[in-house]
Amino acid sequence: MADIFINYRRRDTAWPAGRIGDRLRETFGDDRVFQDTITIEPGVDFVEAIGDHVEECRVLLSLIGPHWMSELQSRLVESNDFVRIEIEQALARGIRVIPIIVDDAKIPNMRDLPEQLESFSRLNAVRIEADSFDADMEHFTSFLRRFLMREEEADTKPKVQSALSRPPVSASPPKLMLAHRTEFWKKGADGRPRYRIFVAVDASAEDIRRISKVTYKLHPTFKNPIREVIDRRNNFELRTNGWGEFEIGATVEFTDDTSPLHLRHWIGFSSGV
């Protein structure tokens, strides 16, 4: 599955998406860049199907053109706006999202976005302009090389603990810990049951407001074991899929000068705690 997912609207950023996609494929290879429309079979939950597809990438590039905001607002009543859903699912699943500002477009203001996309306005954006396209892309692809290399190194680090070993004793401090719930999803081709997994910070509303970001560390068998969640709605909830029990780690960073807090939690399927 591709590492780089290009998210764009054809009516807004078709030509920039084509040029950017071509340059990324030249740099990283055809199989590492996804730009086509997702095909979803009849009767399949398209929100979950998009989420599963997005989760296979390491970074989602969201192209913002001059008509991006008006297109978004005009389609808020539509339940199948794939562009919006792709961004929502990437944010919810802790996939790195990078807004790409094209020419004179601007990053959307938080007050103009739907609740599910409010955190999108806080993401550091990259500007790519037609007049400086080569220089802009050279700088951006250099960053992507470094980013993807870090992600791949995280994938290949030795496993510290077996996915099915005994859960450790929790040492989480009071009033701030991790909690999870799971839902049976389907049986995989190997016969193992797959589960949807939801992990969040269990804390008071006051403590949640002090948190700026939660970085989750999943089991090394996940393609993207490091996930950053900046959306405090639902207590920085992370969504993913899995089949085996494992220990998850999380680094909680705060908006004040409080030192980052490191938490550990066992993901099991017999209960939600």
N, C-alpha and C positions, 0 to 999 in steps of 0.2 A: 504494500500500500504506500501511496505517496507521502513524503514528509512535509511538503509545502502545499497548502490548500488555498487557491485563489478564489476569493468571494467577491462578486461584483454584479452589477446590474447592466444588462446589455444596452438599455436605453440611456445609460448614464456614463459608463466607462468602458465601452466595448473596445475602442482602439487602444487605450492605455493598457487594458488587461491583456490584449493580444501582444503588444510590444514587451510588456513586463514578463508575460508568460514565456515568450520566445527567448528572452535573455536568460531567464532562470533555467529553462531547459538546456540551453547551450552551456550554462555553467555547471548545473547539477545532474543533468540527464533527464530524458523524457519520463522515466518511471518514478522520478522523485517529485514531480509537479502535477497536481490535480487541478484541472480548470473546467472540465466539462460538467454538464448537468447530471445530477445524481438520478439514477434510474431506480424507481421504487415499484415493486410488484403490487398488483391490485390486492386490496384487503390488508395491507401492511400499515401499521401506525407510522405515518411519514415523519412525525417528530422524533420518534425513537430511531427510525432508520437513518435519518440525517445525523442524529447524535452519534450513532454507532460508526457512521462513516467519518465524521469529523474527528472522533476519538483516535482514529488510526493515524492522523497526521500529527506532526510535532509543532507546527505553527500555521495559523490561519491569517492570510493577508486580506484585509477588507478594504477594497478600493472605494474612496470617497470622492465623487465628482460633484459638479455644481448643482445637480438635481437630486442628489442622494437623499437629502432631508425631505423634500417634497414628495419623492417617490415613496419613502418610508411612511409618511403620514397618510398618503392617499391609500395605502394598502393595509393600514392597521386593522381594518374591519375584516380583512381576509385571513383565514386561518392557515392558508398554505403559502404564505410568503417565505419561500425557501431562503432567500438572502438573509432576512431577519432571523429566521430559525437557526440557520448555520452559526450566526454570531452568538445567539443566546446559548446554544448548546456548547459551543467552544468555551464560553465564559463559565458555564455551569460545570464543565468537566475539567477545568483547570488547564486547558490548552492555551498556549501563548497566542494572543491576538494582537496584531499590529495594524493599526489604521494607516492606509497609504493615501495621502492627500494629493490629488492630481491638480496641477496648475493652480487656479485661483479659488478652489474649494476650501472650506473651513471645517475643522472638527466640530461635530454637532455639540450644541449646548445641552447640559444635563436636563434642564427644565423642559426641553423640547422632545426628549426621548421617552419612550414607554418605560415603565418601571423595570422591566427585565433587562433593559439596555443602559440604565443609568451609569453603571461603572464603565461603560465603553467610552464615555466622554473624558475619563480620567487617564486613559492610556496614552503613553507617549507616542506621537505619530511621526511618520516619515513622509517628507514631501518629495515628490518626483515631478519635474516639470519638463515640457517638451523641449525647451531651449537648452536645458542642461541635462538631458536624459542620460547620456553616457556617463557623465561624472556622478550623477545621482545614483545610478544603478551600480556603478563600480563600488561606491561607498556602501550601499545597502547589501550587495552580495557579499562583501567582506564581512559585514556583521553576521549575515546568515551562515556563512561558513563557520565562524567561531561559535555561534549559537548551536548549530546542528552537531558540531564536534563535541561540545559539552554534553548535549543530550545523549549522543551515542556512547560517550565515556560512562555516563551514569547507567546506561543499559548493561554495560559489560563489566561493571564492578562485581567482585565475588559476592555470592550470597552469604549473608551473615547468619541466616537462620532458615531452615526448611519451611516451606509453605504449610506443612501439616504438622509441625512440631507443637509442643505444649505451649499454651499462651503464657507470656511472662506476667509477673506480678506488677500491677499498675503502680507507678510512682507519681501519678499526676497530682499536682497541688489542688487543694480545695477550691471550689468555685470556678475552676477553669479546667475542663477536660474534654476529651473527644467522646462522641457517641455515634452510633450508627444504626441503620435499619437496612434490611434486605428484602427483596421480593424475588420469588422464582420467576425466571424469564422463559427459558426453553431448554431443551436438551440439545447439546452440541452433536456434531457428527461423530465424536468419539464416545458418545453415550453419557458423558458427564453432564450434570445439570448446570446451567448457567444462571447466574443471579444478577439482578440489578442491585448496586450497592450505593448507599447514600451515607456520607460521613459529614459531620458538622461539629462545630465547637459548642459545647454545653456550658453556658455561662449566663450571667445576668445581663439584662439589656444594657445596663451601664457599662459593664466590661466589654460587651460586644462593640459598643460605640468607640471604645479606646483602641480597638484592633484595626490595623491598616491593611494587613495581608496575612494569609495563611499559606504556607508552602507544605504540601503533602508529599510524603515519600512512600510510594507504593512498593509492593514486592518487585524485585528485579525482573521477574518474568513479564511484567507489563511493558509494552513498547515505550510508553511515556511514563516512567516511574516517578518523575518529578512534576508535580502539578501546582501551579500558583493560582489561588483564588483571591480576588480582590473585592468581590461582591458580598457585602455584609447582610444582604437579604437572606433569610433562611440560615443565619448564623454561619456564613462562609461555607455553605454546603458544597461538597464535591460529589459528583455523580459519575459512576463508572460501571463496568460489567466485569464479572470474574467467576471462576469456578471453584477455587480452593481457598481454604481459610489461611490467613496470613496476618502478620503484624504490620500496622501502618504507623509511620512517624509523622509528626507535624511540627513545623517551626512557626510560632505565632509572633508576629511583629506588631508593634504598637505605634500609635500616632504621637505619643509623648516620648520621654527619654527612658522609659522602662526597657530593660534588657530583653531581648527575644527569649521566648519561653519554648522549651522543647518538650513535646508530649509524645506518648506512645499509646497504642490501643490495639487490641486484638479484634480482628474481623472474623466473626464466626457466623454460621447460618442457623444455629439452633435458637438464637434469641437476638434481640436487637441491642444488647448492652454488653 
